[in-house]
């Protein structure tokens, strides 16, 4: 099951890339999901969706801050029988992974990173995730 899900994620990522060397994708690499998008595994009937990014207090580039800050990614994991909402943090001092419905989901990064010159449109956020079947 774990291998099938990793293969699915690999195909999903490879399908979105335009690389000439697609067969060298490592299934243990994080995948990127945009706001209002989902990673779907139709074979397993599972979707992991990035609903929004909130509370982005990360220290913008070009500024000096007292602490590195944090951003919160709000997700939903859906199966045919159950839906769970959960939040993961960009700051390693807070919860940045979870285990739900037989999957381990780890937030690797939230992009784009804030700048002191340009505000981020909430729809421009994306999250880098590692998703594995337990």
C-alpha angles and dihedrals in degrees: 000000000000090000092049092053092047090049089050091051090047092052090047093052094042091049090058095048128081097208122140089217101056098145092069096067112130111226089211091064118104120260124221122232125185127219111281092018133107140211103228129198103186093182091059095033092235132135128183110197131190104220100177147323116238140170094034102182096151113141106263119235111261094037135089113228136186092232136012094248130214142252125204123219116202115210142177125208114199132190129171090270108027143034124198128186117208141168129221128191131223091215112083089218088074134049108297100163139040143180116228134161092351096312132106111215121189125185109222100175146341118222147236099042113224121261127199089230105049128040117222119244106229090232092057095067123108134179130219110218140183109209120184134170112243 
